[in-house]
Amino acid sequence: MEMNAVMQLSEKSSRCEEQQYTLPDMMELLSIDVEVNSGPSNREEPALICSKNVMRKQRNWERRLEAKKSKRKEEKQRRKQNQQEKDVEHQFSKRVIKAITKERLEEARTSGPRLCVDLSMTDCMSHKEISRLAGQIRRLYGSNKKASQPFHLFLTDLERDGLLYRECIRMNAGFLNYLIDVTEESWIDLFPSQDIIYLTPDASEALDRVDEDKVYILGGLVDESIQKKISYTRAKELGVHMARLPIDEYMVKKPNPKNFHSKILAINQVFEILLTLRHTGSWITALSSGIPAGKGYMVSSEAVPR
C-alpha cells in the first residue's frame, strides 16, 4: 500500500511537471488525493463530542453568570431598601423618638391591657437562673418599648433588697427609669381576682384573645431543673382563672432527631406572642413567629386558612 502511494505521488509529480502546475495547484491536488484515499474515518466523532462538551460548559457558565447577576441585583435592592429605612429613621432625632416612645408607654399605663410578672418564686431558683430571669425582663421591656400597642407592665413581689433586684440593676442599663410599675406587693393584692388570668402551660383552657379589661399574669420562673407545675400550683391555690397559649389548637409536633418537644417558654417569648396577637389578631402569626423552632412545633396545615 505504501508503494502504491509512492508511485501515485511520482506519477502526479510527473504530470505536474508536464502540465507546469504551480506549487499551490500541486498542494491542492495532493490534498484531494489524501482525502479520497483516506476513506471514511471515525476521527470526526471525538471532535463532535468535544464540541458538545464545550457547548454544555458554555451554557452552564451562562446560567451561573445569570444567577450571580440576579443575586447581585437582589442584594442591591435590599441594601437600597435598608438605606431608605435608615434615612426615614434619621429624619427624627433620638430625642424625638424617645419622647414618642415615652408618650406611648405612658398612655398604655392609663388605658392599655395590664400584664404582670409574678416574681414570688425566686426562692426556687439558683443564682444563675435569677440572672437569666433579669435578662428576660430586659428583653420583655425592650419589646414593649418598640410595640405600637404596648402593655401596662407590672413587676410584683420584687424585693428591693433581694438578689433579683440587684441583678436587674446590674444587667439592665436604666432599669430604675423603666416605665414599669415595680412593687414588693403581690399581684393577688393589687387586682380583683375576677380580672386575673394566670398564664401557665399546664392549664386546661386555651386563651382565646387579649381582653383589654383583664390582667394577665406571667410566672417569673427560670427552671433548669424542670420542676413541674410550680406556677400552676400557685395559681390554683389562690383560686384564680388560668389559661394557656393555644399551641395544641394551632400547632403540631415537628419530627426532629432528638424527638424533643416543649411548650415551656421564657416570659419574654410569651410576651412577644401576646404583642403580636394584639397587633395582628392572628394566633397563627403570633405563635409561628413567637415560638422558637427548637421547641419542636410547627403550625398545623389544618389551622392555616386555605
MIPA-974168 format. One line per field, with one value per atom (N, C-alpha, C): x, y, z; atom name. Coordinates in steps of 0.001 Angstrom, whole numbers. Layout:
% residues N
u X_...
v Y_...
w Z_...
atom CA_...
***
This chain:
% residues 306
u 820_0_855_1975_2893_3551_3873_4497_3542_2263_1281_1186_1204_1134_2329_3523_4749_4671_4205_4109_3119_1964_989_1556_2276_2887_3869_4633_5629_4945_3857_3125_2549_1999_1397_2461_3615_4702_5095_5121_5485_4436_3131_2080_2163_2505_2604_3698_4811_5908_5499_4764_4343_3352_2400_1347_1768_2982_3529_2587_2106_1286_2126_1480_2158_2149_2905_3007_1678_875_-445_-1340_-1244_-2076_-1679_-381_107_-361_-342_-778_-2252_-3043_-4483_-4741_-3994_-4149_-3795_-2706_-2273_-3332_-3915_-4936_-6146_-6543_-7707_-7432_-6254_-5908_-5886_-5354_-5303_-6694_-7612_-8976_-9656_-9404_-10057_-9505_-8183_-7560_-7790_-7967_-8117_-9414_-10491_-11762_-12449_-13611_-14368_-13549_-13717_-12932_-13790_-13417_-14132_-13493_-12564_-11851_-12766_-13892_-14777_-15560_-15759_-16586_-16002_-14718_-14165_-14285_-14113_-14241_-15662_-16626_-18025_-18364_-17890_-18119_-17503_-16284_-15599_-16408_-16965_-17770_-19003_-19662_-20846_-20493_-19353_-18915_-18667_-18042_-17761_-19060_-20043_-21322_-22047_-22002_-22655_-22000_-20664_-19971_-20301_-20420_-20774_-22151_-23130_-24483_-24490_-23751_-23673_-23063_-22013_-21353_-22301_-23090_-24047_-25131_-25599_-26614_-26068_-24838_-24231_-24041_-23647_-23446_-24757_-25840_-27151_-27626_-27365_-27760_-27002_-25701_-24912_-25435_-25800_-26334_-27635_-28498_-29780_-29564_-28601_-28315_-27778_-26879_-26337_-27429_-28374_-29473_-30353_-30677_-31493_-30784_-29471_-28696_-28664_-28556_-28546_-29873_-30989_-32308_-32503_-31994_-32120_-31348_-30129_-29342_-30019_-30629_-31325_-32506_-33254_-34406_-33966_-32884_-32377_-31924_-31297_-30835_-32002_-33074_-34262_-34882_-34907_-35454_-34596_-33266_-32381_-32572_-32770_-32981_-34245_-35294_-36540_-36306_-35544_-35263_-34456_-33515_-32660_-33401_-34599_-35385_-35821_-35867_-36248_-35007_-34838_-33719_-34007_-32963_-33133_-34030_-33928_-34747_-36235_-36551_-37948_-38460_-37651_-38061_-38279_-37386_-37518_-38791_-39105_-40317_-41577_-41574_-42729_-42918_-41811_-41881_-42416_-41913_-42369_-43854_-44295_-45711_-46585_-46124_-46897_-46971_-45854_-45836_-46684_-46624_-47438_-48926_-49282_-50676_-51118_-50205_-50538_-50760_-50095_-50254_-51611_-52311_-53642_-54774_-54475_-55568_-55235_-53981_-53600_-53932_-53942_-54140_-52977_-53245_-52237_-51597_-50289_-49546_-48573_-48601_-47807_-46880_-45636_-44688_-44623_-45032_-45048_-43648_-42991_-41600_-41514_-42544_-42579_-41873_-41353_-40797_-39282_-38629_-37166_-36495_-37203_-36626_-36396_-37093_-36964_-35827_-35122_-34125_-32714_-31757_-30343_-29923_-28693_-28158_-28132_-27711_-27643_-29028_-30004_-31373_-31943_-31631_-32102_-31473_-30202_-29546_-30204_-30560_-31256_-32631_-33292_-34603_-34464_-33411_-33178_-32983_-32296_-32126_-33440_-34301_-35607_-36480_-36381_-37131_-36660_-35354_-34824_-35388_-35380_-35897_-37406_-38116_-39558_-39845_-39126_-39347_-38949_-37866_-37442_-38509_-39156_-40226_-41414_-41720_-42853_-42577_-41315_-40958_-41141_-40847_-40933_-42352_-43223_-44567_-45405_-46217_-47132_-48312_-48596_-49664_-49099_-48386_-47740_-48719_-48219_-48975_-48580_-49436_-49106_-48441_-47141_-46359_-46222_-46230_-46004_-44955_-44100_-43223_-43630_-44204_-44685_-43813_-43891_-43107_-41605_-41207_-39791_-39200_-38505_-37933_-36705_-36690_-35616_-34275_-34281_-33002_-32674_-33413_-33227_-32221_-31815_-30819_-31338_-32601_-33135_-33122_-33487_-33495_-32081_-31092_-29698_-29245_-29659_-29284_-29948_-31170_-31854_-31126_-30647_-29903_-28551_-27898_-26572_-26638_-27640_-27695_-28497_-29386_-30277_-29952_-29322_-28993_-30273_-30334_-31505_-32703_-32491_-33614_-34460_-33804_-34537_-35427_-35192_-36016_-37016_-37104_-38081_-39497_-40309_-41722_-42517_-42217_-42866_-43248_-44378_-44761_-44086_-43120_-42367_-42843_-43165_-43669_-43281_-43201_-42960_-44261_-45374_-46674_-46933_-47861_-48269_-49382_-49394_-50428_-51831_-51915_-53232_-53840_-52983_-53465_-53697_-53220_-53323_-54555_-54987_-56056_-57208_-58422_-59569_-59357_-59641_-59389_-60170_-61351_-62160_-61566_-60615_-59979_-58695_-58266_-56952_-57044_-56073_-55867_-54387_-54136_-52756_-52376_-51355_-50935_-49925_-50293_-49432_-49635_-48568_-48709_-49472_-49696_-50397_-51906_-52403_-53841_-54588_-55828_-56641_-57311_-57579_-58285_-57303_-57595_-56740_-57186_-56225_-56529_-57117_-58199_-58891_-58401_-58269_-57878_-57314_-56781_-56313_-57442_-57940_-59044_-58465_-58879_-58338_-58644_-59686_-60093_-59468_-58730_-58155_-56720_-56259_-54872_-54209_-53174_-52509_-51241_-51128_-50001_-49074_-47780_-46752_-45910_-45722_-44876_-43413_-42774_-41354_-40499_-40319_-39627_-38699_-37431_-36462_-36024_-36378_-36165_-35401_-34077_-33274_-33429_-33927_-34135_-35521_-36336_-37666_-38530_-38808_-39754_-41164_-41981_-43272_-44314_-45077_-46312_-46164_-45066_-44891_-45879_-45918_-46831_-48280_-48549_-49913_-50396_-49541_-49907_-50186_-49339_-49522_-50851_-51159_-52407_-53618_-53501_-54625_-54896_-53835_-54004_-54706_-54426_-55032_-56413_-56812_-58154_-58437_-57438_-57649_-57803_-58354_-58581_-57240_-57106_-55861_-56134_-55125_-55230_-53832_-53795_-52531_-52586_-51441_-51408_-51995_-52758_-53409_-52455_-51377_-50396_-50999_-51735_-52328_-53384_-54040_-55105_-54578_-53390_-52881_-51577_-50950_-49647_-49607_-48632_-48406_-46921_-46628_-45229_-44481_-43288_-42463_-41421_-41292_-40285_-38886_-38123_-36737_-35898_-34586_-33724_-33781_-33932_-33935_-35333_-36346_-37740_-38056_-37605_-37787_-38922_-39867_-40973_-41263_-41348_-41579_-42467_-43387_-44260_-43824_-42707_-42202_-41475_-41957_-41374_-40897_-39899_-39441_-40500_-40491_-41529_-41491_-40307_-40238_-40789_-40670_-41236_-42766_-43321_-44775_-45274_-44551_-44958_-44928_-43920_-43849_-45068_-45504_-46683_-47926_-48073_-49236_-49211_-48030_-47912_-48315_-47811_-48123_-49599_-50174_-51607_-52422_-52045_-52791_-52641_-51504_-51247_-51908_-51885_-52371_-53733_-54091_-55339_-55277_-54087_-53931_-53069_-53666_-52893_-51833_-52148_-51182_-49921_-50118_-48969_-48208_-48948_-48317_-47511_-48092_-47415_-46240_-46443_-45375_-44167_-44382_-43256_-42670_-43469_-43007_-42418_-42797_-42278_-41027_-39885_-38640_-38754_-38048_-38084_-37554_-36637_-36053_-37029_-38205_-39212_-39898_-39712_-40231_-41665_-42180_-43565_-43616_-44619_-44872_-46382_-46778_-48192_-48840_-49986_-50705_-51262_-51205_-51756_-53263_-53903_-55341_-55691_-54740_-55003_-54824_-54049_-53777_-54972_-55529_-56650_-56257_-57108_-56803_-57379
v -1207_0_1258_1221_2352_2548_1434_1519_2177_1798_2385_3900_4321_5753_6476_5857_6482_6594_5497_5506_6565_6650_7663_9064_9283_10582_10913_9907_10107_10439_9664_9927_11341_11744_13071_14139_13870_14831_15005_13848_13913_14699_14419_15134_16630_16955_18371_19052_18320_18914_19113_18050_18170_19316_19431_20440_21771_21833_23062_23669_22821_23307_24142_25079_25879_25103_25619_24946_24892_25960_25871_24845_24771_23776_22379_22159_20832_20480_21420_21167_20815_21512_21231_19822_19423_18062_17020_17263_16323_16222_17364_17368_16569_16723_15985_14497_14103_12677_12088_12863_12351_12105_13064_12919_11732_11557_10460_9118_9033_7753_7349_8347_8004_7293_7560_6856_7302_6651_7016_6795_7695_7612_8057_7622_7984_9174_9854_10945_12122_12290_13405_13241_12004_11767_12389_12198_12879_14391_14928_16387_16835_16011_16353_16303_15248_15109_16281_16652_17779_19063_19227_20422_20466_19317_19262_19602_19070_19381_20868_21462_22899_23689_23279_23983_23828_22613_22392_23236_23270_24094_25568_25963_27356_27706_26787_27032_27086_26146_26154_27448_27878_29122_30300_30323_31414_31405_30187_30101_30596_30180_30653_32162_32685_34121_34864_34317_34937_34897_33746_33617_34626_34811_35770_37191_37499_38832_39066_38035_38164_38343_37578_37685_39065_39579_40922_41976_41787_42737_42731_41518_41416_42039_41780_42340_43860_44376_45831_46440_45767_46266_46220_45131_45014_46124_46401_47485_48832_49002_50257_50436_49334_49407_49700_49012_49263_50705_51234_52617_53577_53279_54125_54118_52917_52832_53620_53546_54309_55805_56196_57618_58127_57276_57667_57817_56851_56923_58171_58527_59670_60997_60967_62193_62636_61683_62005_61910_62850_62801_61784_61348_60396_60973_62260_62887_62797_62988_62908_61480_60508_59100_58709_59156_58860_59467_60663_61330_60605_60163_59434_58120_57406_56132_56330_57344_57617_57949_58733_59109_57863_56955_55755_54848_54736_53893_54505_55814_56476_56304_56356_56154_54728_53762_52367_52172_52973_52834_53329_54029_54503_53764_53254_52640_51285_50844_49585_48380_47183_45959_45774_45186_45049_43660_43662_42401_42468_41433_41409_40199_40425_39328_38989_37777_37309_36845_37614_37327_36754_36031_35485_34131_33619_32260_32229_33318_33356_32388_32006_31041_29684_29413_28120_28120_29261_29380_29569_29149_29344_30755_31130_32443_32600_31557_31593_31783_31087_31197_32590_33173_34528_35537_35344_36234_36127_34925_34733_35407_35340_35983_37495_38068_39511_39880_39016_39249_39162_38245_38117_39349_39891_41108_42261_42347_43396_43251_42035_41817_42080_41690_41934_43435_44209_45655_46272_45761_46263_46039_44873_44592_45517_45808_46693_48115_48557_49897_50035_48970_49017_48813_48271_47904_49137_49002_50090_50126_48967_48881_48215_48963_48373_48029_47196_46828_47737_47767_48375_47287_47417_46351_46553_45416_45384_44321_44644_43647_43560_42437_42308_41336_41445_40606_40770_41952_42211_42924_42189_42731_43571_44801_45725_45365_44497_44043_42624_42147_40779_40691_39452_39210_39605_39309_39625_41131_41900_43355_43864_43330_43740_43316_42125_41648_42488_42916_43765_45090_45648_46910_46687_45570_45290_45003_44252_43792_44700_45503_46318_47799_48370_49792_50617_51511_52364_51678_50572_49817_50675_51532_52365_53394_53615_54557_53861_52541_51811_52313_52418_52789_51519_50956_49751_50027_49533_49641_48510_48873_47889_47963_46813_46792_45500_45590_44397_43675_44295_43670_42522_41649_40539_40978_40403_40732_40387_39383_38980_40073_40939_42046_43320_43345_44552_44573_43394_43341_42469_42788_41926_40532_39504_38141_37796_38406_38093_38671_39612_40199_39474_38537_37923_36682_36576_35346_34982_33880_33428_32509_32895_32119_31052_29804_28679_27571_26902_25842_24620_24519_23354_23556_24733_24985_24156_23824_23034_23905_25160_26049_26876_27013_27802_29258_30164_31593_31887_32652_32951_34264_35294_36614_37432_38590_39528_40506_40445_41306_42541_43702_44950_45118_44465_44650_43630_42681_41637_41971_41263_41372_40013_39995_38746_38581_37413_37145_36131_36464_35541_35122_33833_33347_33595_34456_34762_33637_32627_31423_30919_30777_30108_28863_27713_26467_25479_25392_24458_23024_22855_21509_20964_21793_21406_20884_21755_21403_21584_20579_20550_21442_22144_22824_23780_24509_25443_26604_27252_28393_27930_26759_26216_25970_25370_25084_26367_27394_28672_29307_29335_29950_29172_27863_27034_27251_27376_27613_28935_29925_31250_31336_30314_30256_31237_31530_32469_31700_32403_31793_31558_30401_30054_29780_30015_29731_29466_28814_28511_29066_29167_29548_28396_28681_27626_26914_26380_25684_24413_23645_22401_22648_23796_24086_24525_25113_25666_25036_24212_23678_22160_21541_20098_19874_18693_18355_18148_18705_18596_17495_16546_15487_16077_15590_16030_14886_14896_13767_13427_14431_14183_13913_14009_13819_14706_15965_16915_17869_18019_18958_19595_20913_21603_22821_23015_24196_25223_24966_25889_27033_28244_29424_30420_31200_32290_33384_34190_35216_36211_36528_37470_36853_35521_34855_34845_34554_34601_36020_36992_38386_38788_38351_38637_38076_36892_36280_37122_37583_38408_39745_40342_41589_41393_40315_40043_39750_39003_38710_39999_40866_42128_43005_42924_43750_43185_41854_41227_40563_40170_39440_38000_37497_36146_35290_34193_33264_32551_32280_31589_32436_33711_34615_34745_34905_35120_33903_32713_31501_31129_31231_30833_31752_33031_33963_33983_33586_33702_32452_31274_30025_29613_29504_29132_27762_27605_26338_25184_25496_24455_23801_24421_23831_22628_22440_21246_21323_22543_22694_23513_23222_23999_24167_25174_25451_24286_23843_22746_23192_22291_22615_22827_22185_22366_23722_24318_25627_26767_26532_27599_27768_28972_29212_28929_28216_27856_28914
w 0_0_0_714_748_-611_-1276_-2591_-3575_-3504_-4405_-4204_-2969_-2686_-3260_-3132_-3653_-5157_-5777_-7236_-7698_-6986_-7371_-7238_-6197_-5977_-7094_-7472_-8529_-9828_-10112_-11336_-11336_-10260_-10160_-10310_-9723_-9844_-11303_-12012_-13440_-14188_-13924_-14618_-14326_-13073_-12703_-13507_-13667_-14433_-15883_-16469_-17844_-18016_-17105_-17239_-16641_-16044_-15475_-14426_-13486_-12377_-11437_-10868_-9844_-8531_-7573_-6266_-5542_-5516_-4848_-5502_-6877_-7563_-7163_-7030_-6632_-5228_-4329_-2945_-2909_-3754_-3792_-4299_-5334_-5863_-4829_-4096_-3051_-1965_-1585_-537_-960_-2221_-2709_-2694_-3085_-3111_-1717_-793_572_1102_841_1319_672_-643_-1369_-918_-759_-415_1029_1908_3322_3597_2843_3012_4283_4651_5857_7102_8059_9295_10467_11664_12892_13606_12879_13537_13873_13147_13401_14691_15140_16319_17580_17925_19121_19042_17845_17694_17973_17503_17738_19221_19904_21354_22108_21690_22346_22176_20965_20704_21585_21779_22635_24079_24563_25941_26115_25083_25158_25222_24398_24390_25721_26304_27587_28684_28676_29671_29475_28213_27941_28502_28300_28814_30341_30972_32440_32950_32260_32668_32523_31442_31234_32303_32685_33741_35070_35386_36648_36633_35490_35381_35577_34988_35129_36575_37252_38658_39523_39240_40005_39783_38539_38252_39001_39000_39705_41200_41766_43198_43545_42689_42939_42864_41917_41787_43024_43544_44751_45946_46050_47163_47082_45878_45689_46104_45733_46113_47618_48253_49707_50412_49943_50552_50361_49187_48915_49851_50070_50966_52400_52848_54202_54366_53318_53393_53473_52721_52776_54165_54798_56152_57133_56958_57837_57640_56375_56098_56779_56780_57447_58943_59506_60946_61288_60398_60682_60571_59988_59919_61317_62233_63599_64490_65337_66263_67361_68029_69126_70218_70411_71448_71094_69799_69366_69509_69060_69161_70616_71479_72900_73477_73041_73533_73054_71799_71261_72007_72247_72965_74379_75052_76415_76440_75482_75429_75208_74345_74067_75291_76017_77216_78333_78453_79471_79178_77914_77535_77862_77639_77955_79449_80271_81726_82204_81349_81734_81024_79813_79053_78438_78533_77896_78756_78151_78943_79901_81037_82081_82039_82173_82231_83390_84204_85434_85435_85829_86000_87483_87809_89195_89573_90461_90841_92256_92639_94005_94121_93019_93045_92944_93314_93217_94182_95239_96187_95534_94430_93740_92727_92597_91524_92062_91254_91578_91166_91552_91181_89663_88965_87504_86893_87409_86897_87136_88290_88586_87631_87306_86338_84966_84582_83301_83320_84451_84574_84425_84993_84850_83377_82638_81206_80447_80838_80187_80451_81658_81975_81089_80856_79976_78563_78022_76664_76585_77635_77677_77608_78406_78406_77061_76459_75156_74087_74130_73174_73387_74642_74933_74456_74560_74100_72589_71844_70385_69871_70708_70258_69926_68879_68534_69499_70134_71121_72381_73206_74380_75497_76420_77622_78779_79774_81057_81890_82154_82779_84287_84999_86449_86772_87716_88339_89804_90196_91582_92370_93693_94604_94363_93925_93680_94892_95708_96940_96622_97144_96795_97415_98398_98946_98481_97482_97002_95862_95573_94525_93149_92851_91536_91282_92276_92121_91805_92519_92276_90883_90445_89111_88022_88263_87290_87112_88208_88134_87456_87781_87223_85718_85295_83908_82986_83552_82726_82885_81858_81916_81987_82956_83104_83720_84418_84984_85919_86684_87646_86948_85652_84900_83981_84093_83269_83574_82526_82717_83031_84186_84708_86157_86567_87972_88744_89573_90356_91807_92385_93756_94465_95783_96588_96918_96607_96871_95903_96316_95465_94516_93324_92341_92852_93723_94221_95088_95671_96499_95685_94470_93656_92760_92305_91307_91791_91358_91686_91079_91840_91388_90116_89946_88764_87480_87606_86415_86020_86843_86648_85766_84838_84053_84182_84857_85060_83897_83163_82002_82420_82233_82570_81546_81107_80092_80582_81891_82451_82571_82205_82295_81253_81554_80629_79572_79904_78980_78164_76860_75974_75958_75904_75813_74443_74428_73176_72567_73395_72901_74055_73727_74744_75040_76251_76679_77376_76934_77472_78961_79463_80854_81814_81283_82117_82526_83550_83999_83758_82942_82589_83438_84065_84965_84308_84259_83788_84981_85131_86224_85935_86732_86545_87070_86239_86691_85592_85922_85059_85800_85258_85996_85127_85329_84555_85052_86240_86774_86408_85754_85282_86436_87387_88438_87882_88018_87356_88043_87245_87631_88822_88916_90031_89916_88740_88571_88599_88031_88022_89448_90278_91665_92433_92189_92897_92497_91208_90745_91235_91267_91724_93205_94003_95433_95696_94820_95007_94365_93667_93105_91988_91148_90045_88734_87762_86444_85750_85098_84416_82943_82127_80702_80146_79025_78340_76918_76299_74889_74062_73003_72228_71261_71802_70966_70369_71199_70717_69643_69688_68746_67377_67334_66083_65600_66421_66052_66257_65601_65746_66009_66534_66800_65480_65428_64238_64449_63512_63676_63782_64716_64847_65397_65161_65546_67031_67883_69326_69873_69008_69432_70640_70546_71649_71318_72257_72099_73457_73492_74760_74546_75482_75464_76508_77174_78188_77492_77691_77042_78085_77724_78591_78629_79678_79819_78665_78153_77034_75745_75594_74418_74467_75649_75799_75539_76057_75881_74405_73652_72221_71494_71893_71272_71545_72781_73127_72383_72238_71482_70028_69423_68017_67829_68779_68704_68764_69667_69807_68564_67934_66749_65493_65335_64098_64240_65480_65676_65206_64897_64351_65276_65775_66592_65752_64500_63634_63482_63200_63054_64369_65461_66765_67206_67076_67538_66626_65322_64400_64504_64801_64924_66327_67335_68715_69316_68814_69380_68616_69284_68596_67936_66810_66079_66925_67846_68682_69649_69830_70714_70076_68764_68111_67661_67433_66993_65712_64875_63661_63490_62739_62522_61772_62236_61601_60250_59260_57938_58005_58971_59117_59689_60418_61039_60056_58979_58017_57096_56979_56062_54634_53915_52546_51595
atom N_CA_C_N_CA_C_N_CA_C_N_CA_C_N_CA_C_N_CA_C_N_CA_C_N_CA_C_N_CA_C_N_CA_C_N_CA_C_N_CA_C_N_CA_C_N_CA_C_N_CA_C_N_CA_C_N_CA_C_N_CA_C_N_CA_C_N_CA_C_N_CA_C_N_CA_C_N_CA_C_N_CA_C_N_CA_C_N_CA_C_N_CA_C_N_CA_C_N_CA_C_N_CA_C_N_CA_C_N_CA_C_N_CA_C_N_CA_C_N_CA_C_N_CA_C_N_CA_C_N_CA_C_N_CA_C_N_CA_C_N_CA_C_N_CA_C_N_CA_C_N_CA_C_N_CA_C_N_CA_C_N_CA_C_N_CA_C_N_CA_C_N_CA_C_N_CA_C_N_CA_C_N_CA_C_N_CA_C_N_CA_C_N_CA_C_N_CA_C_N_CA_C_N_CA_C_N_CA_C_N_CA_C_N_CA_C_N_CA_C_N_CA_C_N_CA_C_N_CA_C_N_CA_C_N_CA_C_N_CA_C_N_CA_C_N_CA_C_N_CA_C_N_CA_C_N_CA_C_N_CA_C_N_CA_C_N_CA_C_N_CA_C_N_CA_C_N_CA_C_N_CA_C_N_CA_C_N_CA_C_N_CA_C_N_CA_C_N_CA_C_N_CA_C_N_CA_C_N_CA_C_N_CA_C_N_CA_C_N_CA_C_N_CA_C_N_CA_C_N_CA_C_N_CA_C_N_CA_C_N_CA_C_N_CA_C_N_CA_C_N_CA_C_N_CA_C_N_CA_C_N_CA_C_N_CA_C_N_CA_C_N_CA_C_N_CA_C_N_CA_C_N_CA_C_N_CA_C_N_CA_C_N_CA_C_N_CA_C_N_CA_C_N_CA_C_N_CA_C_N_CA_C_N_CA_C_N_CA_C_N_CA_C_N_CA_C_N_CA_C_N_CA_C_N_CA_C_N_CA_C_N_CA_C_N_CA_C_N_CA_C_N_CA_C_N_CA_C_N_CA_C_N_CA_C_N_CA_C_N_CA_C_N_CA_C_N_CA_C_N_CA_C_N_CA_C_N_CA_C_N_CA_C_N_CA_C_N_CA_C_N_CA_C_N_CA_C_N_CA_C_N_CA_C_N_CA_C_N_CA_C_N_CA_C_N_CA_C_N_CA_C_N_CA_C_N_CA_C_N_CA_C_N_CA_C_N_CA_C_N_CA_C_N_CA_C_N_CA_C_N_CA_C_N_CA_C_N_CA_C_N_CA_C_N_CA_C_N_CA_C_N_CA_C_N_CA_C_N_CA_C_N_CA_C_N_CA_C_N_CA_C_N_CA_C_N_CA_C_N_CA_C_N_CA_C_N_CA_C_N_CA_C_N_CA_C_N_CA_C_N_CA_C_N_CA_C_N_CA_C_N_CA_C_N_CA_C_N_CA_C_N_CA_C_N_CA_C_N_CA_C_N_CA_C_N_CA_C_N_CA_C_N_CA_C_N_CA_C_N_CA_C_N_CA_C_N_CA_C_N_CA_C_N_CA_C_N_CA_C_N_CA_C_N_CA_C_N_CA_C_N_CA_C_N_CA_C_N_CA_C_N_CA_C_N_CA_C_N_CA_C_N_CA_C_N_CA_C_N_CA_C_N_CA_C_N_CA_C_N_CA_C_N_CA_C_N_CA_C_N_CA_C_N_CA_C_N_CA_C_N_CA_C_N_CA_C_N_CA_C_N_CA_C_N_CA_C_N_CA_C_N_CA_C_N_CA_C_N_CA_C_N_CA_C_N_CA_C_N_CA_C_N_CA_C_N_CA_C_N_CA_C_N_CA_C_N_CA_C_N_CA_C_N_CA_C_N_CA_C_N_CA_C_N_CA_C_N_CA_C_N_CA_C_N_CA_C_N_CA_C_N_CA_C_N_CA_C_N_CA_C_N_CA_C_N_CA_C_N_CA_C_N_CA_C_N_CA_C_N_CA_C_N_CA_C_N_CA_C_N_CA_C_N_CA_C_N_CA_C_N_CA_C_N_CA_C_N_CA_C_N_CA_C_N_CA_C_N_CA_C_N_CA_C_N_CA_C_N_CA_C_N_CA_C_N_CA_C_N_CA_C_N_CA_C_N_CA_C_N_CA_C_N_CA_C_N_CA_C_N_CA_C_N_CA_C_N_CA_C_N_CA_C_N_CA_C_N_CA_C_N_CA_C_N_CA_C_N_CA_C_N_CA_C_N_CA_C_N_CA_C_N_CA_C_N_CA_C_N_CA_C_N_CA_C_N_CA_C_N_CA_C_N_CA_C_N_CA_C_N_CA_C_N_CA_C_N_CA_C_N_CA_C_N_CA_C_N_CA_C_N_CA_C_N_CA_C_N_CA_C
***
